[in-house]
Amino acid sequence: MARPTVINIGFGNMAMVSKIVAIINPNSSPMKKLREEARERAKLIDATEGKKTRSIIVTDSDHIILSAINAETIAQRIGAETEDDRQNK
């Protein structure tokens, strides 16, 4: 059985790679609306530790995770994790 792959999304917070649907830059107006709607539905997870939000992670359970790590950095971490998994098989 394969172990769940998790990545660091900042400040020691982790997210399961298999649950991530999208990683989005937070600065556009639609993304701000998405954040507010998630807050109203109690589906918002703030993992920024009070820092500026640099990426929004959308999960398959419709949760929205705010991260202080850039979207590109998180994507690179996912790529590194999946590459490590392929090499270990």
C-alpha positions as CSV (number, residue, x, y, z in Angstrom):
1,M,0.0,0.0,0.0
2,A,1.4,3.4,-1.0
3,R,2.0,6.0,1.7
4,P,0.0,9.2,1.5
5,T,2.2,11.9,-0.1
6,V,2.1,15.2,1.8
7,I,3.8,18.5,1.0
8,N,4.7,21.4,3.3
9,I,2.5,24.4,2.4
10,G,4.3,26.7,4.9
11,F,5.1,27.0,8.6
12,G,5.0,23.2,9.1
13,N,1.5,22.9,7.7
14,M,1.0,19.9,5.3
15,A,-1.5,19.1,2.6
16,M,-2.1,15.8,0.9
17,V,-1.1,15.9,-2.8
18,S,-3.8,13.5,-3.9
19,K,-6.5,16.0,-2.6
20,I,-5.2,19.1,-4.4
21,V,-7.2,20.1,-7.4
22,A,-5.6,23.5,-8.2
23,I,-3.0,26.0,-6.9
24,I,-4.0,29.6,-7.7
25,N,-2.5,33.0,-7.4
26,P,-4.8,35.0,-5.0
27,N,-4.7,38.5,-6.4
28,S,-7.5,38.5,-8.9
29,S,-11.0,39.6,-8.0
30,P,-12.6,36.1,-8.6
31,M,-10.1,34.6,-6.2
32,K,-11.0,37.1,-3.5
33,K,-14.6,36.2,-4.1
34,L,-13.8,32.5,-3.9
35,R,-12.0,33.1,-0.6
36,E,-15.0,35.0,0.9
37,E,-17.5,32.3,-0.2
38,A,-15.3,29.6,1.4
39,R,-15.2,31.6,4.6
40,E,-19.0,31.9,4.6
41,R,-19.4,28.1,4.0
42,A,-16.8,27.3,6.8
43,K,-14.6,25.7,4.1
44,L,-11.6,28.1,4.5
45,I,-8.4,26.9,6.0
46,D,-5.9,29.7,6.7
47,A,-2.3,28.3,6.9
48,T,-0.6,31.7,6.5
49,E,0.2,32.3,10.2
50,G,-0.8,35.9,9.7
51,K,1.5,36.5,6.7
52,K,0.4,37.6,3.2
53,T,-1.5,35.1,1.2
54,R,0.6,34.1,-1.8
55,S,-1.4,31.1,-3.1
56,I,-4.8,29.5,-2.8
57,I,-5.0,25.7,-2.8
58,V,-8.3,24.2,-3.9
59,T,-9.0,20.6,-2.7
60,D,-11.3,17.9,-4.0
61,S,-13.5,18.3,-0.9
62,D,-14.2,22.0,-1.9
63,H,-12.0,23.4,0.9
64,I,-9.9,26.4,0.2
65,I,-6.4,26.6,1.8
66,L,-4.6,29.9,2.1
67,S,-0.8,29.6,2.0
68,A,2.0,32.1,2.4
69,I,4.1,30.1,-0.1
70,N,4.1,31.1,-3.8
71,A,2.0,28.8,-6.1
72,E,5.1,28.1,-8.2
73,T,7.0,26.9,-5.1
74,I,4.2,24.6,-4.0
75,A,4.0,23.2,-7.6
76,Q,7.8,22.5,-7.5
77,R,7.4,20.7,-4.2
78,I,4.7,18.6,-5.6
79,G,6.9,17.8,-8.6
80,A,9.8,16.8,-6.3
81,E,7.5,14.6,-4.1
82,T,6.0,12.7,-7.1
83,E,9.5,12.3,-8.7
84,D,10.8,10.8,-5.4
85,D,7.8,8.4,-5.3
86,R,8.5,7.2,-8.9
87,Q,12.2,6.6,-8.0
88,N,11.3,4.6,-4.9
89,K,9.1,2.2,-6.8
